Amino acid sequence: MNKRFGGLSKWLLSIVTAIVFVFPAATFATEAQDDPYVMINSVATKTFARIKKEKDLIKENPELLRSVMEDELLPYIDYRFSAFKVLGKYASKVPREKLLEFVSVFREYLITSYAVALGYYDDQLVEFAPALEFEGRSDVTVRAVIKDGERPDIKVAFKVRKDRQSNEWQVYDMIAEGVSLLSSKRSEFESILRQDGIDKVIELMRKSIDEPIKLNEKLDK
């Protein structure tokens, strides 16, 4: 995995493999955001169906993966909530205009992160745990196990929250083998925020965003 994502690399690869599943795309007509379990499955199906359909175009221009991410995945990710969770206690110390800039750049950073990860897509499968009752809840965890041939199974979980205004469910965190995206990024950014401030964090994210998307050799065949 590309080193520029540091501690996030394991999560990136895991989230890509985790959201592939065995149901046919026609199973879900829409991305039902009133059901977190159906939503994740439906969005995954649509995303990977598009990647397969546009495989030749993506091979010629890997940057198209950014468009796939923005079109198919981003509408179902609560990047604003995630951005503030990553900042943690520092969110209250950052001027409003810088907060808005951070959230905007973090959005592009996530798009890039998913695009880089999808360069490693290689038809892995996953077994989702049965859906649980979520009536009256605003935060649920959708659990799964990745099956990747002879490699050891990987336990993953999606953290999903219900927006109070829209009443729609959105993903805000991913946990792979006990490693949380938000926790790892908060730990990574904390020392930078403390020593150099939010401008340095934004600068580092922009550098990652500006780097070209590259395909894994298997996807490039």
N, C-alpha and C positions, 0 to 999 in steps of 0.2 A: 504494500500500500504506500502511496505517496507520503513521504515524511513531513510534508508541509502541514499536515493536519495533526501531527504529533499524537497525543493521547486519544484523539478522536478517531484514529484510523480503524481500530477494532470495531467501534460503534458503527462507523460508516459501512464497512463490509457486512456487518451483521444485519443492519436495517435493510440493506438491499436484498440479502438472501431471505430475510425473515418475511418480507411481505409478498413473496411468491407463494402461491397456494394452488391446490389441485382442482378447484371448481372451475367449470367453464365460464367464460366471460358473460354468456347470456343469462347466467343465474341471477344476476342483479341488473335491473333495468336502469337504476339511478344510484347515485352515491347517497344512501339514506343516512343523513346526519342526525336523524332522530334515534338511531340505533348504533352505538359505537362498534359493535362486533361486525355488523353487516357493512358498515362504512369502510372499515379497514380492508376487509376482503374485497369489496367492490372496487375501491380505488386501486388496490394492488393489481387486480385483474386488468383494469383498463390501462394502467401505466405500462405493464409489461406486454400487453397485446400491442400497444403502440410501438414499443421498442422493437418487437419482432417484425412488425409491419414495415418499419422505417430503418431496418438494420443496414441495408445497403447505403442509404443516405447518411446514416450516422457514421458508417465506416469511412465515407469520404470526408465527412465534416463532423468530428466528435462534439463540436460546440453545440450541435443540435440537441444534445442531452440537456443543456440548460433550459431550452424551450420545453422539453418534455416535463422536466421537473416543475417549472413554473406553471404550466398548463394543467398537469394531472395531479401533482402532489401538493403544491403549496396552498391551494384553496382549503385544504383540510388540515393544515398545520397552524397552530396558534403561535406564530413566530414572535408576536409582540409580547405575549405572556412569557414565552421562553427567554426572550431577550432580557426582560426585567428580572427573571429568576436567575439568570446568569450573572447579572450585575449585583444581585443580592443587596447588602447594606449600602453599597456604593451608589445605588440608584437615587437615593435621597440626597446625595452630595454632589450630583452632577447637574449642571444648569439645564433647563428645559430644552434649549435648542440643541445641546449636545446629546441629550437623551433621544431626541427625535432623529438626529443623525446616526446615533448608534443603532437604533432599531432599524432604520433604513438599510444601513450597511450589513447588519446582522441578517436581514432578509436575504440579501444577495449572497452572503456567506453561506447560508443554508442551501440555497439553490446550487451554488458551486459544489458544496460538500456532497449533496445527493448526486449531482452530475458526475463527479469524480468517482463516487462509489459505484454508480451504474456502469462505469467502464469495466467493472469487475464482475458484472452479471454473467452467470454461467448455469442457468436453469436449476438452481437449487430448489428444494421443496421444503415445505414446513407443515407441521401438524399443529393446528390451533386447539387450545383447550376449549371445552364446551363453554358456551355463553352462560353467564350468570345473570341473575335478576339484578337490574339496575334502577328500577323504579324508585324515585325519590332521592337518588344519588346524583352528585354533580361531578364525581371523579371516579373513574374505574380503571382497572388494569387488565388489558387483554394479553393473555399469556400464550406462548407458542414454543415449539421445539423445532429447530432447524435440522433437517436430514440432508446430509451432504456426502453421500456415498460411504466410503470407508472411514471418513473422518469422524471424530467424536461428535455427538449431538451437542448443539448449542442452545441453551435456554435463553429466551428473549421475552421481553414484555414491553408493551406500548402503554404509556400513561396517557389517558384521554380525559379531557374535562369538558363540561357543558357550559357554554357561554350563557350568562344570565340574561342578556338582551335578546339574542337570536334563538336561544334554546337549542342550538346545534352543537354537536360534539366535534371536538378538534384534538388532534394529537399535539402534545407539548413536550414529551420526553420519551426516550427509548432507553431500555436497560438491557444490556447483553452480558450474560454471565455475571450479574451483579454490578456491572459498571454502568452508571447513569451518565447520559450525555450532559445533562445540565450540571451535575455535580463535577464532572471532569473538566468542563469548560470554565465553571466558576473557580475551580482550584487553579487552573492554568492562567486565568486572567487576573486573579486576585493580587498576586505579587506585582504584576505590571501596573495595575490600577493604583496600587499603593505607592510604587516607586516613580512611575512615569505618567500616570494619569490616563484618562479615557482616550485622549488623542492618540496615544501610542497603540492602544488596543485596536482602535479604528484603522490606524495605519497598517497594522499587521494583517487585519482581515482584508483590507483592500489589496494587499500584496497577493494573498491567496486567491482572491477573486480574479485578479488580473492574469494569473497563470493559465496557460491553455489546458483544455481537457484532453486527457490521453486515454486510449482504450487499452484494456487488458489484451494480451496476445490471443487468448481464447475467443474473445468477442470479435477480434479483428480477422479471424479466419473465415 
